[in-house]
């Protein structure tokens, strides 16, 4: 089944994103076969404000585990 997650960043998320970028990319490499599409959500000025992730998982709890 295909699941979509629309994720909006909390205030100050840009700093956290920078701090965890390498670990995030390493994790993404391990689940690439489950991702249908994923990418940033941008505001009108082009600043990142969140992410849209579409993934394949058999059940909702599995999709949530992949997202966490």
C-alpha positions, 0 to 999 in steps of 0.5 A: 500500500502507498502512504503519504506523509506531509510534514511541516517543520517546527521553528528552528528546524533548519539548524536541526536539519543541518546537524543531522543531515549525514545521519538522515542521508545514511538512513534514506539510503537504507530505505530507498527501495520503499520510497516512491517519491520524497522531497522538500516543501518550500515557502513562497521565498524558497525556504524549506518548511517541511517534507513530502514523503510517499512510501510503500508499506504493508500497514500504517504502523510499518509506514510510521516506523519508516518515517520515525 
